[in-house]
Amino acid sequence: MTKVKAIKQKKLQEKLKEKELELAKLKEELRKTKEKLLRSYADYQNYQKRVEKEIKEKTEKAKEDLLLQILDLYENLNLAYNDKSPKKAIRIIIKNVEKLMEKEKIKPIETIGKKFDHNLHHAISTIEKNDVEDGVIIDEIKKGYLRGDRILRPSIVVVAKNSKK
């Protein structure tokens, strides 16, 4: 071999070794990254399971709280039913329900004399009334309720229709 060829071959072998070292380093980095990814995925799955379990527990607790309130109401209704003068017992039941409504931020929707709002009211009828402004609620068939800003049940109402516009 000529001297030039030998030098070229040596340089190529050195480059090959460098590339092999670089490849080994990249393989190790890839292995570590893969390991981290698998660990992160396992952590995420554990987190998901924990959150699902917490949601299920909170839902069950809320159901139990509601059922306890229903049981209290049931017992009070039974007491009122068996009482010779149930008016006082019924008044207590109503007060207890009002306390529950206050605690849960449940408020009735105002209707009579208010302008009809399709977001809060459900009109089942219109009645011609010339002494009332058009679109004003004149009767409430079933009371509606809000819980905070959310509608639990819209009010079922009758709306005035003024033909003298």
C-alpha positions in Angstrom: 0.0 0.0 0.0 1.1 3.4 -0.7 1.6 5.9 2.0 -1.3 8.0 0.8 -3.7 5.1 0.8 -2.6 4.1 4.3 -3.2 7.6 5.6 -6.6 7.7 4.0 -7.5 4.3 5.4 -6.3 5.4 8.9 -8.4 8.5 8.7 -11.4 6.4 7.5 -11.0 4.0 10.4 -10.8 6.9 12.9 -13.9 8.4 11.4 -15.6 5.0 11.6 -14.7 4.8 15.3 -16.0 8.3 15.9 -19.3 7.4 14.1 -19.5 4.2 16.0 -19.0 6.0 19.3 -21.5 8.6 18.2 -24.0 5.9 17.3 -23.5 4.1 20.7 -24.0 7.5 22.4 -27.2 8.1 20.4 -28.5 4.6 21.2 -27.9 5.1 24.9 -29.8 8.5 24.7 -32.6 6.8 22.8 -32.8 4.0 25.4 -32.9 6.6 28.3 -35.5 8.6 26.5 -37.6 5.5 25.9 -37.3 4.6 29.5 -38.4 8.1 30.6 -41.4 8.0 28.2 -42.5 4.6 29.5 -42.2 5.9 33.1 -44.2 9.0 32.2 -46.9 7.0 30.5 -47.1 4.7 33.6 -47.4 7.8 35.8 -50.1 9.2 33.6 -52.1 6.0 33.7 -51.8 5.9 37.5 -52.9 9.6 37.7 -55.9 8.8 35.4 -56.9 5.8 37.6 -56.6 7.9 40.8 -58.7 10.8 39.3 -61.4 8.3 38.2 -61.4 6.8 41.7 -61.7 10.2 43.3 -64.5 11.2 41.0 -66.4 8.0 41.7 -65.9 8.5 45.5 -67.1 12.1 45.3 -70.2 11.1 43.3 -71.0 8.3 45.8 -70.6 10.8 48.7 -72.9 13.3 47.0 -75.5 10.5 46.4 -75.3 9.5 50.0 -75.8 13.0 51.2 -78.8 13.4 48.9 -80.3 10.1 50.1 -79.8 11.1 53.8 -81.7 14.3 53.1 -84.5 12.3 51.4 -84.6 9.9 54.4 -85.0 12.9 56.8 -87.8 14.3 54.6 -89.5 10.8 54.5 -89.3 10.4 58.3 -90.7 13.9 58.8 -93.5 13.2 56.3 -94.4 10.0 58.2 -94.5 12.0 61.5 -96.8 14.6 59.9 -99.0 11.9 58.5 -99.4 10.1 61.8 -99.9 13.4 63.7 -103.5 14.3 64.6 -102.8 17.9 63.7 -100.1 17.7 60.9 -100.0 21.5 60.2 -97.1 22.1 62.6 -95.2 19.1 61.3 -95.7 20.2 57.7 -94.5 23.7 58.5 -91.3 22.1 60.0 -90.8 20.0 56.8 -91.2 23.1 54.6 -88.7 25.0 56.8 -86.2 22.1 56.4 -86.7 22.0 52.7 -86.2 25.8 52.5 -82.9 25.5 54.5 -81.8 22.8 52.1 -82.6 25.1 49.1 -80.7 28.0 50.7 -77.7 25.7 51.4 -77.8 24.5 47.8 -78.3 28.1 46.5 -81.7 27.2 44.9 -83.9 30.2 44.3 -87.3 30.5 42.6 -87.5 32.3 39.3 -89.7 35.5 39.5 -92.5 35.4 37.0 -95.7 37.4 37.5 -95.5 40.9 36.0 -92.0 40.1 34.5 -91.2 40.2 30.8 -91.1 36.7 29.3 -87.6 35.4 28.9 -87.2 32.1 26.9 -84.1 31.3 28.9 -86.0 31.2 32.2 -89.6 30.6 31.2 -91.6 28.1 29.2 -94.9 29.6 27.9 -97.7 27.2 27.5 -100.3 29.7 26.5 -100.9 33.4 25.6 -104.0 35.3 26.6 -105.2 38.5 25.0 -105.0 41.3 27.6 -105.1 44.9 26.5 -104.4 46.3 29.9 -101.0 44.6 30.1 -97.9 45.1 28.0 -97.3 42.5 25.3 -95.0 39.7 26.4 -95.5 40.1 30.2 -96.2 37.0 32.3 -99.7 37.0 33.8 -99.9 33.6 35.4 -97.5 30.9 36.7 -98.6 27.3 36.2 -95.4 25.7 37.7 -92.6 27.5 39.6 -89.2 27.4 38.1 -85.9 27.4 40.0 -82.3 28.5 39.6 -79.3 27.0 41.3 -76.8 29.8 41.3 -76.7 30.9 37.6 -78.0 27.6 36.2 -81.6 26.7 35.5 -82.8 23.7 37.4 -86.3 24.0 35.9 -87.9 26.7 33.8 -91.1 28.4 35.1 -94.2 27.3 33.2 -96.1 30.4 32.5 -99.0 32.2 30.6 -98.0 35.3 28.7 -100.1 38.3 27.8 -100.7 39.2 24.2 -101.7 42.9 23.7 -103.7 43.4 20.5 -103.6 47.2 20.9 -100.0 47.7 19.8 
